[in-house]
Amino acid sequence: MVPSNSNDDRSPGRPDELTADANSLLASIINSSDDAIIACDMKGDIISWNRAASRIFGYTLAEVLDQPFTLLFPEGQLPDQEALVKLLQQGTPIGQFETMRRCKDAAELPTRLSISPIYDQKQMLRGISMIVRDSSEAYRIANRLTQSERHFRQVVDAAPNAMVMIDGRGCIEMVNTQTEIIFGYNRTELLGKTMEILIPERFRKHHPGLRMDYFAVPTTRAMGIGSDLYGLRKDGSEFPVEIGLNPIETADGIKVLSAIVDISERKRQEERFRLVVEAAPNAMVMIDSRGYIEMVNAQTEQLFGYARKELLGKPMEILIPERFRPQHPGLRSDYFNTPTTRAMGSGRDLFGLRKDGSEFQVEIGLNPIQTADGVKVLSAIVDISERKRFTDELSRRNQELNNFAYVASHDLKSPLRGVDQLATWLTEDLAGKIDTDTDEHLRLMRVRIKRMEKLLDDLLLYFRAGQLGGNIEHIDFAVLIRDVFELCCAEHPFTLELIGDFPICPAHKVPLELVFRNLISNVVKHHDQATGKIIIHASHTEHFFEFAVADDGPGIAEEHRERVFTMFQTLRPRDEVEGSGMGLAIIKKTLESLGGRIRLDGNHPRGAVFHFSWPRQVNRQWHEIIK
């Protein structure tokens, strides 16, 4: 043990006191030392110290006697538990290291500390001794920090990223709080160690050479551009990092300050993004601002016929027919200037180029993606070749069908008119010469000819329902409805009631009249009484005007409510009521072509209610009715 011989700090009767003459010289040396010399037993309790210890810490021996030596140091400023265990069990000394001490007045000051084992004459381990050097004054004299240097250290410690400063040998001279948090070390465990302590073992052998290359030409730059970098925590776990290197001029030469960012979460997000892109049903291609491909999915390989490795790092133009390539860089540059989610080449036919040289028509959606390396563009590419063929074929067949309807309505009506004329002549020529039954038969013939003509007219109207539009007029809906009602009920004593807020706005008059005329005439045609009442309600939503046309007639049974919108469907024999059975089918097709809808409800206890929506937004591109 190392006892104290201080007159003011003596503790008579303790076995560690130096009382023998043989030890007086040693006691004098210890007490005259400028360094604190502290002796502790195997439990770590203080059993002796010298005058310098009282000066450095501010305590007397009596105040610290039998107290654990840990009270002299702030939390986290002593070696880790493993090093202390090795010291107490194996006698492994702990060499000098910089730390902080806590004084009696609670001040925390810089200190240089070393800890050694204490053996007795039989070489048995009996305790530990600590030599504590007050480096606070030396620290101020040696470093003489300027105000800007103090600010520098404060800024580094407050930085949101881990900051590590090393010298030319790779030894760590400064770390901040974030370094302790990210790597799991106390800063005393890092100071003086080589940087390799924070690097996975498989990368360590290359690091000294890379460090020498950097110190040869020190510049501010990112470390390991183009490669994946990893940090090593105290617990042995690894994590991906980004590192920025900054040379710092000091009085002792060039140092390097490394800013270390844990990018684990970003990597997880990137992996989730990659999985989503890979699972997309369309071809997905991500490019940078230079137009180079950075990511593709399996659908891209399948659609274009390339293996993934044949595309990565290549310019996007590899997938574009040669005749479009000269314009593409300019278009790409324009997009990157104002990146937004939108379709590419609106109003133009776009084509892709397969590896085998074949072209196919595509649709492309562009999506800007913010990444750590700046804006990228993710393109969703859809092969529309089959859809285009189907659309062209459908358009051709629709045109053929329209032509057929036109021919049928015009060419078939001509012989019908001839038959009708013959039936009229027979009726006139045989007036008074034929019996009642024959006269009725001729009348029914003319009625059915008229019905056939009406059917042909409605057939043509149905096929043109999606093209109804004509001129856009400023319409008072209430006035238009009253005019249609007067036209349909001129010979019938029906009444009309309008309820709600009827719009006054631009609209296509022709289809609007068609819808109200068919609905109102149906009420009159199918009513089971000589008089009746029609009530029309009006309301609106954000995108539609909503109307409900209700009557007090016999109504329509629930099982027939869907069938009434089908072509050629009537609920009463055609000889009892005039009509082709196409009126509601025409209304339905007209409304749906404009973006509206129609449905039928019961009007209890009698009647029916037709609800339909009319779009508030005017489409000014409807075609005129084919003449």
Buried (B, 14 or more C-beta within 10 A) or exposed (E): BBBBBBEEBBBEEBEBBBEEEEBEEBBEEBBEBEBBBBBBBEEBBBBBBBBBBBEBBBBBBEEBBEBEBEEBBEEEBBBEEEBBEBBBEEBBEBEEBBBBBBBEEEEEBBBBBBBBBBEEEEEEBBBBBBBBBBBBEEBEEEEEEEEEEEEBEEEBBEBEBBBBBBBBEBBBBBBBBBBBEBBBBBBBBBBEBBBBBBBBEEBBEEBBEEBEEBBEEBEEEEBBEEEEBBBBBBEEEBBBBBBBBBBEEEEEEEBBBBBBBBBEEBEEEBEEBEEEBEEBEBBBBBBBBEBEBBBBBBBBBEBBBBEEEBBEEBBBBBBBBEEBBEEBBEEBEEBBEEBEEEEBBEEEEBBBBEBEEEEBBBBBBBBBEEEEEEEBBBBBBBBBBEEBEEEEEEEEEEEEEBEEBBEBBEEBBEEBEEBBEEBBEBBEEEEEEBEEEEBEEBEEBBBBBEBBBBBBBBBBBBBBBBBBBBEBEEBEBBEBBBBBBEEBBEEEEBEBEBEBEBBEEEBBBBBBBBBBBBBBBBBBBBBEEEEBBBBBBBEBEEEBBBBBBBBBBBBBEEEEBEEBBEBEBBEEEBEEEEBBBBBBBBBBBBBEBBEBBBEBBBBEEBBBBBBBBBBBEBEEEBEEBEE
